[in-house]
Amino acid sequence: MFKKEKIKDLHYSVNGVISAADLQAAADEILTEYGKKAKMPGFRPGHIPLSVLRQKYNASAYGEAIDKLMNKDLNDFIAEKKIRLAGAPKADLAGWEIGKDAEYSLEFDILPTLPEIDLEKFTVVKKTTKLDESEVEKSLENIRKSRSVAEKQDEKYAAANGDTAVIDFKGFLGDEAFEGGAAEKHHLILGSGAFIPGFEEQIIGHKAGDEFDVNVKFPKEYHAEHLAGKDARFAVKVHEVRKHVLPELNDELAKSVGHESVEKLREHIRTIINEQYEEASKREMRNELLELLSDKVKLDLPETLVDQEYNMAKQEHDHTHANYDEKTCDKDHKWDEKKERKEAERRVKLGLILAEWGTKNKVEVSRDDLQQAVWAEASRYPDPKQVFEFYNKNQNALAMLRGMIFERKALDAMLSHVKTKEKEVKPEELFKQAEVR
């Protein structure tokens, strides 16, 4: 057991000593285990004398013995004090030599005890909204557009906004053609904004067979520096114009997307939109509760965890902004040490609250919860298989995902205990703020 201890808030500094005899006994025990598998010329495995093993493995055996005995002292101390470590302790064994007592020191932070939180004293706003049927009609129109057919028109038809023009074009700065400014039989949807401002508008009204110039000015912030802010001329030839013909809104269309009728499709869309409203409302309630927890709950924080959180945020910032010029970088991209330290403290505090409260209230992450989260992540990528393989091979990433799900479930469980005050808002207000956490 430790012979000396010093405590300041959540920080512990302890000193211990392991006798030379205890160390020798522990090291010999480890050497005996080595001897069962070790292969040495002239000896059968399991029959190598301890004196011979010491000559070859003594240093590594002593290292393991010290770790084993220090950990035993630490675990006994933790059990006696009923505390929990906030991170790995820092050990100092300076000046020790084989054959002598090992005097060592350990420094570590412990996790705080979460105070009782009376959630019924907290009130959050629950925003509600009424379904606008125009949103349902917009969704139906998008379904029709997604199944539209681009039909080739005759030479008398003038291109209109939303049509596809099949064109050749070649760009010039003055009389000189510039690299990357030409293509043949390019399919351009007019009004899509795929080309620089002013280009698509000048195609509208033209017919198949027309040859003409389009005059535009490249934006000042254009990615190609040699073109940025420059006036340019494009020689254009229209090969054909295709009009997008939308299918009729009928039961046949509804069946093509998996529903019996248009009315059943409408009901499905209403359900989806209402679920989106509900989730957006809940997201704001979560954010409001997080702010209340951060503000109202008093909790000492282990500096070890705050340092880790701060350093991770700094590394991510430096990686993201590695190519930014410090002189021209705007204030939103510069690292504000004081502000980021405060943010790190906030994240650690909320993480501890959710972890402690969730564990105490038996919040669990099921296999289905984890699978659904991986599926949701995979659905955002062109090749979902890569996401599944990533999580199968990366247990640390899976553990982080599990932690995020746990925190979300703990927060939702907390929301079931707080008071709510309903406020009716317009749909767009629900989606105004990005999720804080």
URJO-V787373 format. One record per helix or strand. SS is the DSSP state (A for helix, B for strand). FROM is the first residue (numbers start at 1). TO is the last residue. If there is no record, write none. Layout:
# URJO-V787373
ss->SS from->FROM to->TO
ss->SS from->FROM to->TO
This chain:
# URJO-V787373
ss->B from->4 to->8
ss->B from->11 to->18
ss->A from->20 to->37
ss->A from->50 to->81
ss->B from->85 to->85
ss->B from->90 to->92
ss->B from->102 to->110
ss->A from->119 to->121
ss->B from->123 to->128
ss->A from->133 to->146
ss->B from->149 to->152
ss->B from->164 to->173
ss->B from->176 to->189
ss->A from->200 to->202
ss->B from->211 to->217
ss->B from->231 to->245
ss->A from->251 to->256
ss->A from->262 to->296
ss->A from->303 to->320
ss->A from->331 to->333
ss->A from->337 to->360
ss->A from->367 to->378
ss->A from->384 to->393
ss->A from->395 to->415
ss->B from->419 to->424
ss->A from->427 to->430
